[in-house]
């Protein structure tokens, strides 16, 4: 389920100066806040393509109907944790004019997926955990392809009564002892605590909150024969605990814990926020649940919250599509009020991208003109070059420049000089580069476009090498071994020649971080990036080039040479080169998808909302780029990115242009 869902995705609506002069208002767009999802507005009417002298004005986007423009029923069911958010959104949707009926049932994530994926009775499934593969199978068996919408983050609250004066923090290990009955009184847990009998309150086994607690707290305390966390044993220990109080209704748990000074329980943070006069939230591993600790990842029981629907439901029931858009649009103003924490901006972009995948609007490449300047990664270069050619074939008459100068140099041009519209990168942008961008008024937006299985290559003349480990690569690329025989006595005594992208390349950065740094430890025993980089650059005889074709020719002409670069350059030269397995895993779609190939990495392009608003041709090109990835990314020689990542790219595109 990839971006083929975006059949003909983004409409570019052009208004002329003549129309504006006659009274038609010019639409204006503003850059969205970093975490603010774009608001839904009614699309203006389309106008005819302007004459060459007319001005291209901002893009009008596909939008959901307003609440007062749809009717019919909407049925949601599932997580008790998500229930307060969905209930709030349903009330607001009706306040904005929706006259239909919205049902919001709190029955637990598991029961919600039963109703959604087996009975097919609900339109939206609320969940405090991601859908399981078995539940996806159930959905598919009744013709439903679930779409995931991340809506927030819950810091799972471990709570005691305000009557409890001795407990302020608890560790995950102590929680496992308490919730498995290994300790039955607080004094057994800590001699400094009173000798009160512990009463345990927990959501029932149909709850996603229960599943999460078992996986994060109970399972690690119960190891299987292989020494791994045992979910089944952890679950059995909690359910088998004598006197455990289970309920799918979090309000029942609230009342139970509040009324007993020796009780302890857990549930979604929103239920704690509603009851701070009765309950006390404990720190876990000495970290309190807070926005700061959720954002920095230090609170150990933070978890994502979701709603699910399907494209078919949203297309057949426009009120469901409108409600989900309204839900996402109003998260910033309500998620904290309800008692949860905002999801990261990238996750919200992914939710908007999933919503947009249900839309079906045409893109007209011949309705924009002007220049587009892209520069950066040599790895991404073949993809951007292909997309530029196709965009022009579809009718775009402007000029597109695609320069291959390396990811680092690309970010220099984009974030310091401000000369390019799009930066191609084979690594994520660094915080220092983001700072450079912000210093010139640019807020970079990231678009994931694919995955590269970094190719470790030798010449086809090389008859002895088929696989190499990351440890062996570090020895070769640091000069610890200078001949193949030194690496393995079974190999010939040929002198090794090393070919590498230059230090401005994102491919170089990635190789250093993944291969070289782990072989060079710092004083704390951690991978040393600086030392790994110095070792490679200081290698006598190393051949460096920002031009991957130079590396291809160098390796191909020497049976004892070895090099690395983006997989696409190997695909173009299979008659000259041989790609090695790494750690005995060959680079392939299967091994990229299952995560077993150890040198797979994401590929990106970057732009900004301001550029895309001021230069509609850039926004149109990025939309065209994303829309055509499925048909071209493999042909070029790379692998498709996960669907969720592509949704994130579409969501970022939408946020950039949202009013």
MOGIVEN-V651959 format. One line per field, one symbol per residue. phi: phi as a letter, one per 30 degrees, with the letter a starting at -180 (. if undefined). burial: # if it has 16 or more other C-alpha atoms within 10 Angstrom, else .. Layout:
phi: ???
burial: ???
This chain:
phi: .cddedebdcccccccddddddjddddbbbdddecdddddbdddddbddddeddddcedccdbdddedcbbjcbcbakedddedddddddddddddjdcdcccbccbjddddddddccdicccbcdbcadddddddeddddciccdccbdblbcceccbbddddcccbbbcdddeddddcidbcbddddaedddddddcccbeddddddeedddddcdeddbcdddicecddddddddddddidccadcddddeddddcbdcdbaaadedddedbddcbbdddchicddaeeddddidddbdbdcbbbbbddddddbeddddddddeddcdedbddddkcbddeedddedddddddddcbbdccddcbbjcbcbakedddedddddddddddddkdcdcccbccbjddddddddccdicccbcdbcaddddddddddddciccdccbdblbcceccbbddddcccbbbcdddeddddcidbcbddddaedddddddcccbedddddddedddddcdeddbdddcicecddddddddddddidccadcddddeddddcbdcdbaaaeedddedbddcbbdddchicddaeeddddidddbdbdcbbbbbedddddbeddddddddeddcdedbddedkcbddeedddedddddddddcdd
burial: .################...........#.##..######.........#.....############..##..##############.##.###...##..#.###############...##########...#####....#####################..#...##.########.####.##........#########################......###.###.###....#######..##.###.##############....########.#####..#...##############.##..################.###.########################.#######..##############.##.###...##..#.###############...##########...#####....#####################..#...##.########.####.##........#########################......###.###.###....#######.###.###.##############....########.#####..#...##################.################.###.########################
